[in-house]
Amino acid sequence: MMFRVKLFAVARQRIGRDQLEIELPSAATVRHLRGALAEQFPPLADVLAHARIAVNSEYAADSTPITASAELALIPPVSGG
Amino acid sequence: MIELTQQPIDSASLLASVASNDAGAVVLFLGKTREHTHGRRTASLDYECYPEMAEKKLAELEAEARRRWPLVGCAIVHRLGRLELGETSIAIAVSSPHRQVAFEASKWLIDTIKEVVPIWKCENWADGTSEWVHPGMN
């Protein structure tokens, strides 16, 4: 199944787009997503080591399942304020 | 009240929004664009956010602050886009019957916003280079 992942800040800069598409198996989890991103998008490897993944605008643990309608985002360390 | 805005922040109207005859204390925190960071000069900052999640997280933090402390008013505004030196990037206004609560709540809010709200700044250095700021990663 194809998923879109929103990208921000340095992740958006590295990929050159504000979202990417990635294929994940059914019954995938955030852990699968992290692995697939690191493998298919090497410029994100060091970002992934520090980033959180948001599923439907909530920070998600690696064990969180990814459903077909999930909105996914890669959240590098934040620097607002 | 929470808001994300591309417009300059009017701290006077934010203060007015938390004023009340029951509030004996009002604390205003302003985050400003600073010129020097570790010896390097900043020319400007660009802020971007994940809008849906940033609004949700800010609203959750306001609700959590109101649970933890007896606040009268609580207003948070974060600026987005290009900011020049000295401009206000965030304003937090908190009012409460007594001062200790307003100090504690405003400090907790700015500290927690800096950890969890998906907003990022890009330093546009005076030497012409630019760099996204990612604490722990840069």
Backbone of each chain as ProteinMPNN parsed JSONL, in Angstrom:
{"seq_chain_A": "MMFRVKLFAVARQRIGRDQLEIELPSAATVRHLRGALAEQFPPLADVLAHARIAVNSEYAADSTPITASAELALIPPVSGG", "coords_chain_A": {"N_chain_A": [[0.847, -1.19, 0.0], [0.468, 2.276, -0.781], [1.79, 5.117, 0.851], [1.698, 8.538, 1.906], [4.114, 10.757, 3.19], [4.509, 13.511, 5.18], [6.888, 16.152, 5.012], [9.225, 18.222, 6.725], [11.198, 21.194, 7.356], [14.606, 20.439, 7.712], [14.346, 17.917, 6.589], [12.541, 18.252, 4.472], [14.077, 19.977, 2.974], [16.264, 18.319, 2.292], [15.071, 16.357, 0.655], [13.758, 17.837, -1.19], [11.092, 18.218, -1.608], [7.749, 18.643, -0.22], [6.482, 16.421, 0.618], [6.655, 12.81, 0.558], [6.29, 9.689, -1.204], [5.696, 6.361, -0.242], [6.01, 2.822, -0.266], [4.41, 0.467, 1.737], [4.087, -2.626, 3.567], [0.904, -4.274, 4.166], [-0.596, -4.058, 7.423], [1.514, -2.682, 8.525], [3.84, -1.023, 10.756], [4.954, 1.87, 12.641], [7.628, 1.327, 12.992], [8.247, -0.21, 10.704], [7.884, 1.787, 8.795], [9.943, 3.594, 9.454], [12.18, 2.002, 8.854], [11.83, 1.563, 6.09], [11.961, 4.166, 5.103], [14.61, 4.891, 5.758], [15.98, 3.096, 4.16], [15.13, 3.61, 1.519], [15.419, 6.328, 1.188], [18.181, 7.591, 1.517], [19.284, 10.217, 2.131], [17.812, 10.932, 4.344], [18.656, 9.49, 6.491], [20.26, 10.285, 8.792], [18.572, 12.194, 9.836], [16.343, 10.676, 10.522], [17.336, 9.27, 12.675], [17.088, 11.019, 14.733], [14.528, 11.982, 14.613], [10.955, 12.188, 15.295], [8.023, 10.258, 14.548], [4.9, 11.239, 13.361], [1.579, 10.189, 13.605], [-1.487, 10.828, 12.347], [-1.332, 13.428, 13.471], [-0.294, 12.942, 16.02], [2.413, 12.129, 18.177], [4.024, 9.07, 17.597], [4.659, 5.788, 18.845], [7.157, 3.282, 17.988], [5.831, 0.891, 17.707], [3.306, 1.49, 16.879], [0.475, 0.875, 14.845], [0.01, 1.412, 11.321], [-2.602, 2.684, 9.647], [-4.72, 2.516, 6.68], [-5.792, 5.037, 6.167], [-4.167, 6.759, 7.487], [-2.553, 9.815, 8.397], [0.682, 10.69, 7.842], [3.747, 11.916, 9.189], [7.06, 13.168, 9.187], [8.903, 14.221, 11.845], [11.357, 16.232, 12.525], [13.735, 17.177, 15.192], [12.252, 19.756, 17.075], [12.124, 23.384, 16.881], [10.782, 25.667, 17.661], [9.375, 28.606, 19.27]], "CA_chain_A": [[0.0, 0.0, 0.0], [1.268, 3.505, -0.841], [1.524, 6.144, 1.865], [2.391, 9.818, 1.788], [4.709, 11.218, 4.447], [4.798, 14.95, 5.148], [8.275, 16.48, 5.357], [9.405, 19.591, 7.189], [12.512, 21.73, 7.722], [15.762, 19.875, 7.009], [13.913, 16.748, 5.811], [11.982, 18.796, 3.239], [15.215, 20.527, 2.22], [17.077, 17.215, 1.758], [14.347, 15.612, -0.384], [13.372, 18.802, -2.216], [9.625, 18.223, -1.733], [7.164, 18.707, 1.125], [6.013, 15.085, 1.02], [7.165, 11.728, -0.276], [5.417, 8.517, -1.263], [6.454, 5.161, 0.104], [5.221, 1.579, -0.246], [4.563, -0.298, 2.975], [3.223, -3.802, 3.6], [-0.277, -4.127, 5.016], [-0.268, -4.314, 8.831], [2.804, -2.062, 8.85], [3.905, -0.182, 11.95], [5.896, 2.982, 12.533], [8.964, 0.736, 12.844], [8.404, -0.527, 9.275], [8.019, 3.054, 8.077], [11.307, 4.102, 9.687], [13.115, 1.164, 8.108], [11.65, 1.802, 4.652], [12.458, 5.519, 4.811], [16.076, 4.883, 5.82], [16.495, 2.3, 3.044], [14.807, 4.18, 0.2], [15.765, 7.758, 1.15], [19.41, 7.721, 2.31], [19.555, 11.548, 2.722], [17.055, 11.111, 5.592], [19.116, 8.534, 7.518], [20.648, 10.903, 10.067], [17.378, 12.87, 10.365], [15.503, 9.639, 11.146], [17.919, 8.863, 13.96], [16.693, 11.994, 15.761], [13.159, 12.453, 14.381], [9.782, 11.432, 15.709], [7.018, 10.057, 13.511], [3.543, 11.564, 13.801], [0.463, 9.514, 12.932], [-2.689, 11.623, 12.613], [-0.98, 14.57, 14.329], [0.149, 12.533, 17.361], [3.678, 11.4, 18.185], [3.69, 7.646, 17.628], [5.7, 4.825, 19.2], [7.524, 2.424, 16.857], [4.888, -0.235, 17.606], [1.988, 1.979, 16.437], [0.074, 0.426, 13.512], [-0.298, 2.447, 10.322], [-3.813, 2.289, 8.916], [-4.762, 3.005, 5.302], [-6.157, 6.457, 6.108], [-3.318, 7.511, 8.413], [-1.727, 10.922, 7.924], [2.011, 10.444, 8.399], [4.678, 13.04, 9.088], [8.389, 13.027, 9.799], [9.053, 15.412, 12.69], [12.718, 16.417, 13.07], [13.705, 17.924, 16.455], [11.549, 21.024, 16.85], [12.903, 24.56, 17.292], [9.917, 26.84, 17.753], [9.507, 29.418, 20.477]], "C_chain_A": [[0.889, 1.249, 0.0], [0.824, 4.494, 0.234], [2.28, 7.416, 1.511], [2.891, 10.229, 3.167], [5.047, 12.699, 4.291], [6.221, 15.202, 5.648], [8.377, 17.952, 5.745], [10.883, 19.903, 7.388], [13.625, 20.994, 6.974], [15.372, 18.651, 6.177], [13.336, 17.196, 4.465], [13.109, 19.322, 2.339], [16.022, 19.397, 1.555], [16.396, 16.522, 0.58], [13.891, 16.548, -1.51], [11.879, 18.854, -2.478], [9.042, 18.249, -0.327], [6.434, 17.413, 1.502], [6.647, 14.045, 0.103], [6.164, 10.581, -0.239], [6.276, 7.285, -0.975], [5.503, 3.969, 0.196], [5.495, 0.852, 1.07], [3.661, -1.521, 2.907], [1.957, -3.516, 4.404], [0.107, -4.568, 6.426], [1.101, -3.76, 9.209], [2.685, -1.249, 10.136], [4.867, 0.975, 11.676], [7.326, 2.452, 12.362], [9.24, 0.387, 11.384], [8.644, 0.755, 8.47], [9.428, 3.607, 8.23], [12.326, 3.323, 8.854], [13.049, 1.447, 6.618], [12.178, 3.179, 4.254], [13.986, 5.534, 4.765], [16.655, 4.17, 4.605], [16.303, 3.019, 1.704], [15.178, 5.656, 0.066], [17.003, 8.008, 2.016], [19.67, 9.13, 2.849], [18.811, 11.781, 4.043], [17.619, 10.294, 6.757], [19.446, 9.223, 8.843], [19.489, 11.688, 10.682], [16.524, 11.854, 11.125], [16.02, 9.235, 12.521], [17.469, 9.785, 15.083], [15.205, 12.353, 15.699], [12.119, 11.579, 15.066], [8.869, 11.282, 14.502], [5.666, 10.428, 14.109], [2.546, 10.795, 12.944], [-0.802, 10.262, 13.334], [-2.436, 12.709, 13.664], [-0.71, 14.214, 15.782], [1.5, 11.839, 17.237], [3.392, 9.926, 18.417], [4.901, 6.804, 18.015], [5.979, 3.926, 17.991], [6.524, 1.285, 16.654], [3.51, 0.188, 17.094], [1.656, 1.474, 15.039], [-0.241, 1.613, 12.601], [-1.494, 1.97, 9.503], [-3.84, 2.982, 7.553], [-5.013, 4.511, 5.234], [-5.228, 7.346, 6.938], [-2.602, 8.66, 7.72], [-0.381, 10.829, 8.633], [2.896, 11.668, 8.21], [5.98, 12.7, 9.789], [8.686, 14.332, 10.534], [10.496, 15.487, 13.211], [12.637, 17.201, 14.382], [13.186, 19.348, 16.229], [12.357, 22.198, 17.42], [12.058, 25.825, 17.273], [10.181, 27.599, 19.04], [10.26, 30.697, 20.198]], "O_chain_A": [[1.917, 1.294, 0.675], [-0.368, 4.674, 0.483], [3.35, 7.378, 0.904], [2.197, 10.073, 4.172], [5.78, 13.087, 3.382], [6.692, 14.55, 6.58], [7.707, 18.811, 5.171], [11.707, 19.005, 7.565], [13.601, 20.924, 5.745], [16.007, 18.377, 5.159], [13.615, 16.582, 3.436], [13.095, 19.139, 1.122], [16.414, 19.511, 0.394], [17.059, 16.141, -0.384], [13.668, 16.11, -2.639], [11.438, 19.46, -3.455], [9.727, 17.927, 0.644], [5.841, 17.321, 2.577], [7.116, 14.365, -0.989], [5.306, 10.513, 0.641], [7.423, 7.188, -1.41], [4.369, 4.081, 0.662], [6.644, 0.649, 1.462], [2.603, -1.485, 2.278], [1.945, -2.607, 5.235], [1.031, -5.362, 6.6], [1.772, -4.29, 10.096], [1.596, -0.846, 10.546], [5.503, 1.044, 10.624], [8.136, 3.062, 11.664], [10.33, 0.649, 10.877], [9.496, 0.796, 7.583], [10.038, 4.041, 7.253], [13.215, 3.906, 8.233], [14.08, 1.558, 5.954], [12.773, 3.334, 3.188], [14.584, 6.112, 3.857], [17.689, 4.576, 4.076], [17.202, 3.033, 0.863], [15.243, 6.179, -1.046], [16.899, 8.564, 3.109], [20.231, 9.252, 3.938], [19.134, 12.712, 4.78], [17.123, 10.39, 7.879], [18.972, 8.8, 9.897], [19.42, 11.836, 11.902], [16.044, 12.129, 12.225], [15.243, 8.901, 13.416], [17.465, 9.392, 16.249], [14.679, 12.961, 16.63], [12.356, 10.41, 15.373], [8.929, 12.07, 13.558], [5.321, 9.999, 15.21], [2.657, 10.756, 11.719], [-1.149, 10.323, 14.513], [-3.209, 12.884, 14.606], [-0.866, 15.047, 16.675], [1.719, 11.057, 16.313], [2.624, 9.563, 19.309], [6.021, 7.066, 17.575], [5.153, 3.816, 17.085], [6.389, 0.773, 15.542], [2.639, -0.659, 16.896], [2.47, 1.625, 14.128], [-0.694, 2.666, 13.051], [-1.41, 0.988, 8.766], [-3.077, 3.916, 7.305], [-4.501, 5.185, 4.34], [-5.473, 8.544, 7.077], [-2.105, 8.512, 6.604], [-0.307, 10.881, 9.861], [2.804, 12.367, 7.2], [6.002, 12.042, 10.829], [8.718, 15.406, 9.932], [10.818, 14.872, 14.228], [11.613, 17.819, 14.672], [13.623, 20.046, 15.314], [13.169, 22.021, 18.328], [12.534, 26.905, 16.923], [11.095, 27.273, 19.797], [10.464, 31.504, 21.105]]}, "seq_chain_B": "MIELTQQPIDSASLLASVASNDAGAVVLFLGKTREHTHGRRTASLDYECYPEMAEKKLAELEAEARRRWPLVGCAIVHRLGRLELGETSIAIAVSSPHRQVAFEASKWLIDTIKEVVPIWKCENWADGTSEWVHPGMN", "coords_chain_B": {"N_chain_B": [[-6.584, 30.674, 24.454], [-5.226, 30.122, 21.322], [-2.965, 30.76, 18.619], [-1.644, 30.708, 15.319], [0.314, 32.723, 13.283], [1.043, 34.776, 10.418], [1.436, 37.386, 10.688], [2.83, 40.344, 12.343], [3.129, 40.141, 15.913], [0.868, 41.435, 18.228], [1.466, 42.404, 21.24], [0.213, 43.948, 23.147], [-2.542, 43.715, 22.683], [-2.769, 41.05, 23.206], [-2.199, 40.943, 25.941], [-4.403, 42.392, 26.841], [-6.366, 40.549, 26.279], [-6.168, 38.638, 28.267], [-6.729, 39.956, 30.536], [-8.453, 40.602, 33.615], [-10.758, 41.267, 36.278], [-10.423, 39.436, 38.243], [-7.856, 38.618, 38.055], [-4.935, 39.026, 39.622], [-2.398, 38.947, 38.822], [-0.386, 39.151, 35.952], [1.539, 37.59, 33.527], [3.775, 38.106, 30.908], [5.418, 36.503, 28.347], [7.88, 36.968, 25.898], [9.304, 35.708, 22.987], [12.149, 36.494, 21.136], [13.79, 37.518, 18.084], [17.131, 36.915, 18.002], [20.348, 38.453, 17.713], [22.984, 37.367, 18.015], [24.331, 34.102, 18.125], [26.174, 31.728, 19.659], [28.445, 33.155, 18.892], [27.997, 33.635, 16.186], [26.503, 35.717, 13.682], [23.117, 36.505, 13.198], [20.952, 37.191, 10.485], [18.256, 37.042, 9.82], [15.274, 35.13, 10.636], [13.511, 32.233, 9.544], [10.394, 30.829, 10.081], [8.655, 27.746, 10.082], [5.838, 25.453, 10.133], [4.006, 22.454, 11.035], [0.935, 22.733, 10.333], [-1.686, 21.667, 11.181], [-1.004, 19.892, 13.256], [0.554, 21.501, 14.932], [-1.296, 23.427, 15.811], [-3.043, 21.733, 17.175], [-1.356, 20.686, 19.192], [-0.621, 23.031, 20.579], [-3.128, 23.803, 21.56], [-3.661, 21.621, 23.228], [-1.628, 22.004, 25.11], [-2.354, 24.444, 26.249], [-4.767, 23.618, 27.446], [-3.77, 21.705, 29.235], [-2.159, 23.315, 30.883], [-4.159, 24.824, 32.046], [-5.397, 22.832, 33.49], [-3.418, 22.18, 35.341], [-2.888, 24.516, 36.765], [-4.626, 27.2, 38.474], [-5.686, 29.132, 36.292], [-6.682, 32.314, 35.019], [-6.68, 33.699, 32.522], [-5.239, 32.604, 29.385], [-3.114, 32.863, 26.77], [-1.637, 32.155, 23.675], [0.506, 32.936, 21.084], [2.08, 32.175, 18.07], [4.43, 33.219, 15.748], [4.908, 32.897, 12.198], [6.868, 32.379, 9.181], [9.039, 34.91, 7.675], [11.19, 36.519, 9.94], [12.573, 39.493, 11.135], [15.5, 40.839, 12.872], [14.951, 41.297, 16.359], [12.219, 41.077, 16.219], [9.108, 39.628, 17.424], [8.77, 36.242, 18.026], [7.257, 34.461, 19.482], [4.534, 34.835, 21.744], [3.393, 34.632, 25.009], [0.813, 34.949, 27.174], [-0.268, 34.961, 30.441], [-2.67, 34.897, 32.981], [-3.581, 35.086, 36.439], [-4.988, 34.633, 39.758], [-2.948, 35.046, 41.688], [0.643, 35.764, 41.777], [2.58, 33.626, 41.681], [1.561, 31.366, 40.398], [1.129, 32.347, 37.79], [3.751, 32.892, 36.944], [4.879, 30.27, 37.088], [3.241, 28.781, 35.312], [3.614, 30.105, 32.855], [6.323, 29.706, 32.394], [6.435, 26.903, 32.264], [4.866, 26.531, 29.982], [6.381, 27.792, 27.834], [8.741, 26.283, 27.959], [7.76, 23.697, 27.4], [6.493, 23.981, 24.933], [8.749, 24.378, 23.344], [9.719, 21.821, 23.266], [7.771, 20.071, 22.182], [5.988, 21.127, 20.206], [5.357, 21.094, 16.754], [7.142, 23.121, 15.211], [9.529, 24.89, 13.364], [12.694, 26.591, 13.088], [14.663, 28.413, 10.768], [17.896, 29.491, 10.57], [19.014, 32.354, 9.091], [22.002, 33.247, 8.368], [24.256, 36.044, 8.841], [26.374, 35.822, 7.131], [25.353, 34.906, 4.8], [24.726, 32.224, 4.53], [22.357, 29.56, 5.262], [20.501, 27.655, 7.705], [18.67, 25.011, 8.995], [17.386, 24.651, 12.267], [17.862, 22.114, 14.496], [17.651, 20.883, 17.459], [20.057, 18.907, 19.129], [20.745, 17.601, 16.871], [22.126, 19.203, 15.054]], "CA_chain_B": [[-6.58, 31.094, 23.062], [-3.958, 29.881, 20.631], [-2.99, 31.267, 17.251], [-0.451, 30.74, 14.475], [0.063, 33.883, 12.421], [2.117, 35.322, 9.569], [1.479, 38.835, 10.95], [3.501, 40.733, 13.586], [2.324, 39.875, 17.111], [0.507, 42.62, 19.01], [1.462, 41.907, 22.617], [-0.731, 44.736, 23.948], [-3.886, 43.144, 22.586], [-2.712, 39.75, 23.874], [-2.342, 41.245, 27.375], [-5.795, 42.791, 27.092], [-7.236, 39.377, 26.167], [-6.131, 37.83, 29.501], [-7.032, 40.833, 31.685], [-9.697, 40.303, 34.33], [-10.759, 41.779, 37.658], [-10.024, 38.334, 39.132], [-6.438, 38.321, 37.842], [-4.042, 39.959, 40.296], [-1.066, 38.806, 38.223], [-0.31, 38.84, 34.525], [2.908, 37.403, 33.055], [3.916, 38.076, 29.45], [6.707, 36.056, 27.836], [8.099, 37.201, 24.469], [10.506, 35.172, 22.353], [12.586, 37.501, 20.168], [14.862, 37.152, 17.159], [18.395, 37.356, 18.616], [21.372, 38.682, 16.678], [24.193, 36.543, 18.142], [24.206, 32.744, 18.648], [27.495, 31.088, 19.682], [29.422, 33.97, 18.163], [27.618, 33.893, 14.792], [25.488, 36.762, 13.545], [21.891, 36.165, 12.48], [20.349, 38.288, 9.724], [16.801, 36.881, 9.966], [14.839, 33.755, 10.882], [12.283, 31.772, 8.89], [9.698, 29.8, 10.863], [7.595, 26.978, 9.433], [5.221, 24.517, 11.066], [3.038, 21.465, 10.56], [-0.143, 23.553, 10.892], [-2.736, 20.936, 11.911], [-0.475, 19.324, 14.499], [1.005, 22.596, 15.803], [-2.492, 23.983, 16.464], [-3.548, 20.733, 18.116], [-0.455, 20.604, 20.35], [-0.743, 24.266, 21.368], [-4.408, 23.751, 22.284], [-3.492, 20.64, 24.31], [-0.781, 22.582, 26.165], [-3.173, 25.421, 26.979], [-5.7, 22.868, 28.293], [-2.995, 21.078, 30.314], [-1.783, 24.386, 31.822], [-5.363, 25.192, 32.823], [-5.646, 21.745, 34.454], [-2.394, 22.167, 36.39], [-2.877, 25.744, 37.565], [-5.889, 27.957, 38.411], [-5.458, 30.303, 35.441], [-7.834, 33.099, 34.567], [-6.519, 33.796, 31.075], [-4.042, 31.977, 28.83], [-3.112, 33.141, 25.326], [-0.349, 31.811, 23.062], [0.56, 33.235, 19.646], [3.383, 31.914, 17.457], [4.61, 33.822, 14.426], [5.492, 32.059, 11.153], [7.406, 33.134, 8.055], [10.315, 35.612, 7.856], [11.272, 37.479, 11.038], [13.805, 40.285, 11.203], [16.052, 40.95, 14.227], [14.165, 42.041, 17.337], [10.784, 40.801, 16.134], [8.599, 38.646, 18.378], [8.403, 34.971, 17.39], [6.18, 33.869, 20.289], [4.067, 35.592, 22.899], [2.56, 33.852, 25.922], [0.26, 35.783, 28.239], [-0.98, 34.138, 31.417], [-3.128, 35.652, 34.148], [-4.054, 34.243, 37.538], [-5.251, 35.47, 40.931], [-1.698, 35.389, 42.374], [1.753, 35.778, 40.815], [3.386, 32.408, 41.548], [0.923, 30.52, 39.386], [1.346, 32.912, 36.45], [5.163, 32.644, 36.598], [5.106, 28.834, 36.863], [2.533, 28.31, 34.116], [4.211, 30.66, 31.633], [7.612, 29.015, 32.195], [6.132, 25.538, 31.796], [4.371, 26.601, 28.605], [7.432, 28.031, 26.837], [9.655, 25.126, 27.965], [7.12, 22.525, 26.778], [6.318, 24.313, 23.508], [10.034, 24.17, 22.674], [9.991, 20.387, 23.157], [6.77, 19.207, 21.534], [5.143, 21.687, 19.142], [6.1, 20.979, 15.494], [7.495, 24.396, 14.585], [10.982, 24.887, 13.147], [13.254, 27.847, 12.599], [15.843, 28.375, 9.911], [18.774, 30.648, 10.778], [19.641, 32.966, 7.929], [23.175, 33.898, 8.96], [24.697, 37.286, 8.196], [27.358, 35.51, 6.077], [24.649, 34.495, 3.589], [24.314, 30.824, 4.59], [21.133, 29.283, 6.023], [20.609, 26.377, 8.388], [17.553, 24.634, 9.868], [17.828, 24.385, 13.638], [17.284, 20.883, 15.039], [18.43, 20.643, 18.672], [20.531, 17.541, 19.282], [21.106, 17.048, 15.567], [23.026, 20.086, 14.289]], "C_chain_B": [[-5.209, 30.782, 22.461], [-4.091, 30.358, 19.193], [-1.628, 31.091, 16.597], [-0.684, 31.849, 13.467], [1.288, 34.259, 11.593], [2.33, 36.804, 9.883], [2.265, 39.137, 12.232], [2.557, 40.565, 14.784], [2.114, 41.172, 17.893], [0.383, 42.198, 20.47], [0.49, 42.693, 23.5], [-2.138, 44.137, 23.877], [-3.926, 41.759, 23.222], [-2.884, 39.93, 25.39], [-3.789, 41.599, 27.71], [-6.7, 41.562, 27.105], [-7.222, 38.515, 27.434], [-6.448, 38.673, 30.744], [-8.383, 40.477, 32.29], [-9.607, 40.908, 35.719], [-10.377, 40.699, 38.662], [-8.534, 38.017, 39.036], [-5.582, 39.397, 38.495], [-2.641, 39.899, 39.717], [-1.207, 38.479, 36.747], [1.166, 38.714, 34.162], [2.881, 37.33, 31.54], [5.314, 37.592, 29.116], [6.763, 36.354, 26.352], [9.376, 36.507, 24.043], [10.862, 36.099, 21.205], [13.686, 36.951, 19.263], [16.166, 37.784, 17.634], [19.478, 37.465, 17.534], [22.547, 37.718, 16.772], [23.886, 35.183, 18.763], [25.562, 32.069, 18.519], [28.485, 31.846, 18.786], [29.076, 34.235, 16.709], [26.499, 34.925, 14.744], [24.325, 36.279, 12.698], [21.395, 37.396, 11.732], [18.828, 38.26, 9.869], [16.514, 35.421, 10.281], [13.614, 33.471, 10.028], [11.672, 30.675, 9.749], [8.692, 29.078, 9.978], [7.025, 25.988, 10.438], [4.426, 23.469, 10.305], [1.711, 21.98, 11.127], [-1.162, 22.781, 11.729], [-2.225, 20.454, 13.269], [-0.025, 20.418, 15.459], [-0.194, 23.212, 16.537], [-3.037, 23.031, 17.518], [-2.684, 20.688, 19.376], [-0.555, 21.863, 21.211], [-2.042, 24.261, 22.175], [-4.329, 22.762, 23.442], [-2.675, 21.229, 25.458], [-1.542, 23.64, 26.946], [-4.113, 24.69, 27.943], [-4.973, 22.236, 29.487], [-2.577, 22.124, 31.356], [-2.982, 24.779, 32.688], [-5.742, 24.1, 33.827], [-4.7, 21.845, 35.642], [-2.474, 23.371, 37.321], [-4.223, 26.469, 37.431], [-5.709, 29.25, 37.614], [-6.77, 31.019, 35.165], [-7.792, 33.194, 33.037], [-5.237, 33.126, 30.625], [-4.094, 32.164, 27.314], [-1.708, 32.911, 24.77], [-0.437, 32.132, 21.571], [1.964, 32.948, 19.145], [3.395, 32.491, 16.052], [5.249, 32.808, 13.479], [6.024, 32.957, 10.036], [8.709, 33.824, 8.413], [10.232, 36.618, 8.989], [12.611, 38.189, 11.008], [14.267, 40.36, 12.659], [15.117, 41.767, 15.122], [12.674, 41.799, 17.254], [10.402, 39.686, 17.104], [8.163, 37.388, 17.65], [7.285, 34.279, 18.158], [5.824, 34.804, 21.426], [3.137, 34.694, 23.706], [2.102, 34.793, 27.026], [-0.594, 34.904, 29.145], [-1.419, 35.032, 32.566], [-3.727, 34.7, 35.172], [-4.3, 35.152, 38.746], [-3.964, 35.945, 41.596], [-0.491, 35.101, 41.488], [2.458, 34.444, 40.622], [2.857, 31.498, 40.451], [1.211, 31.039, 37.97], [2.793, 32.716, 36.011], [5.376, 31.176, 36.249], [4.475, 28.375, 35.553], [3.19, 28.84, 32.849], [5.556, 29.992, 31.351], [7.386, 27.597, 31.667], [5.682, 25.559, 30.338], [5.511, 26.816, 27.61], [8.401, 26.849, 26.8], [9.05, 23.95, 27.206], [6.872, 22.763, 25.289], [7.614, 24.022, 22.753], [10.375, 22.692, 22.514], [9.036, 19.652, 22.239], [6.004, 19.806, 20.361], [5.931, 21.699, 17.82], [6.197, 22.296, 14.732], [9.024, 24.397, 14.486], [11.443, 26.256, 12.697], [14.494, 27.571, 11.766], [16.627, 29.642, 10.172], [19.298, 31.11, 9.427], [20.796, 33.804, 8.47], [23.57, 35.126, 8.164], [25.708, 37.009, 7.085], [26.698, 34.954, 4.81], [24.233, 33.032, 3.573], [23.055, 30.684, 5.441], [21.193, 27.877, 6.579], [19.351, 26.134, 9.239], [18.093, 24.251, 11.234], [17.088, 23.156, 14.159], [18.09, 20.482, 16.273], [18.79, 19.158, 18.816], [21.026, 16.931, 17.994], [22.161, 17.883, 14.86], [24.476, 19.881, 14.742]], "O_chain_B": [[-4.173, 31.134, 23.024], [-5.181, 30.361, 18.622], [-0.591, 31.295, 17.228], [-1.752, 31.921, 12.859], [2.425, 34.078, 12.027], [3.289, 37.409, 9.404], [2.357, 38.283, 13.113], [1.355, 40.812, 14.685], [3.062, 41.903, 18.179], [-0.659, 41.7, 20.895], [-0.004, 42.164, 24.496], [-2.839, 44.062, 24.886], [-4.967, 41.329, 23.718], [-3.613, 39.178, 26.037], [-4.329, 41.165, 28.727], [-7.684, 41.522, 27.844], [-8.154, 37.744, 27.662], [-6.436, 38.164, 31.865], [-9.324, 40.106, 31.588], [-8.518, 41.047, 36.275], [-10.044, 41.007, 39.806], [-8.007, 37.242, 39.834], [-5.5, 40.525, 38.008], [-1.786, 40.707, 40.077], [-2.026, 37.653, 36.345], [1.958, 39.613, 34.447], [2.082, 36.599, 30.953], [6.297, 38.194, 29.548], [5.826, 36.042, 25.617], [10.422, 36.693, 24.665], [10.005, 36.456, 20.396], [14.416, 36.034, 19.638], [16.304, 39.007, 17.672], [19.516, 36.684, 16.583], [23.068, 37.284, 15.745], [23.25, 35.114, 19.814], [26.051, 31.859, 17.41], [29.252, 31.247, 18.032], [29.787, 34.989, 16.045], [25.66, 34.998, 15.642], [24.516, 35.716, 11.62], [21.411, 38.506, 12.265], [18.188, 39.301, 10.021], [17.405, 34.575, 10.203], [12.78, 34.35, 9.811], [12.345, 29.708, 10.105], [7.962, 29.71, 9.214], [7.642, 25.712, 11.468], [4.206, 23.58, 9.099], [1.389, 21.697, 12.281], [-1.475, 23.179, 12.851], [-2.903, 20.584, 14.288], [-0.199, 20.285, 16.671], [-0.121, 23.485, 17.735], [-3.439, 23.448, 18.605], [-3.205, 20.657, 20.492], [-0.572, 21.773, 22.439], [-2.056, 24.667, 23.337], [-4.865, 23.024, 24.519], [-2.976, 20.995, 26.629], [-1.402, 23.733, 28.165], [-4.246, 25.078, 29.104], [-5.488, 22.231, 30.605], [-2.628, 21.864, 32.559], [-2.85, 25.033, 33.885], [-6.325, 24.382, 34.874], [-5.094, 21.632, 36.789], [-2.17, 23.27, 38.51], [-4.883, 26.365, 36.397], [-5.593, 30.331, 38.192], [-7.83, 30.398, 35.09], [-8.744, 32.818, 32.352], [-4.26, 33.074, 31.372], [-5.013, 31.677, 26.655], [-0.721, 33.404, 25.317], [-1.341, 31.662, 20.879], [2.938, 33.424, 19.728], [2.471, 32.27, 15.268], [6.036, 31.962, 13.906], [5.681, 34.136, 9.952], [9.411, 33.4, 9.331], [9.338, 37.464, 9.019], [13.658, 37.556, 10.872], [13.526, 39.993, 13.571], [14.568, 42.787, 14.705], [11.927, 42.259, 18.118], [11.247, 38.907, 17.546], [7.303, 37.435, 16.771], [6.456, 33.59, 17.564], [6.684, 35.476, 21.996], [2.218, 34.079, 23.165], [2.928, 35.37, 27.734], [-1.504, 34.207, 28.697], [-0.632, 35.835, 33.069], [-4.295, 33.661, 34.833], [-3.87, 36.306, 38.754], [-3.873, 37.096, 42.023], [-0.576, 34.297, 40.559], [2.897, 34.144, 39.512], [3.625, 30.931, 39.674], [1.501, 30.257, 37.064], [3.05, 32.409, 34.846], [5.986, 30.866, 35.225], [5.106, 27.662, 34.774], [3.314, 28.107, 31.867], [5.892, 29.741, 30.193], [8.063, 27.154, 30.74], [6.076, 24.698, 29.551], [5.599, 26.082, 26.625], [8.841, 26.451, 25.722], [9.75, 23.276, 26.45], [7.023, 21.849, 24.478], [7.582, 23.481, 21.648], [11.236, 22.346, 21.706], [9.441, 18.698, 21.575], [5.415, 19.056, 19.582], [7.035, 22.241, 17.76], [5.469, 22.554, 13.773], [9.718, 23.962, 15.405], [10.716, 26.991, 12.028], [15.256, 26.639, 12.021], [16.102, 30.745, 10.019], [19.946, 30.35, 8.709], [20.601, 34.916, 8.962], [23.267, 35.242, 6.976], [25.896, 37.839, 6.196], [27.386, 34.575, 3.862], [23.467, 32.623, 2.699], [22.725, 31.565, 6.234], [21.849, 27.003, 6.011], [19.01, 26.95, 10.096], [19.133, 23.602, 11.342], [15.861, 23.146, 14.255], [19.112, 19.808, 16.145], [17.946, 18.279, 18.647], [21.652, 15.871, 18.003], [23.002, 17.34, 14.144], [25.383, 20.53, 14.221]]}, "name": "protein", "num_of_chains": 2, "seq": "MMFRVKLFAVARQRIGRDQLEIELPSAATVRHLRGALAEQFPPLADVLAHARIAVNSEYAADSTPITASAELALIPPVSGGMIELTQQPIDSASLLASVASNDAGAVVLFLGKTREHTHGRRTASLDYECYPEMAEKKLAELEAEARRRWPLVGCAIVHRLGRLELGETSIAIAVSSPHRQVAFEASKWLIDTIKEVVPIWKCENWADGTSEWVHPGMN"}
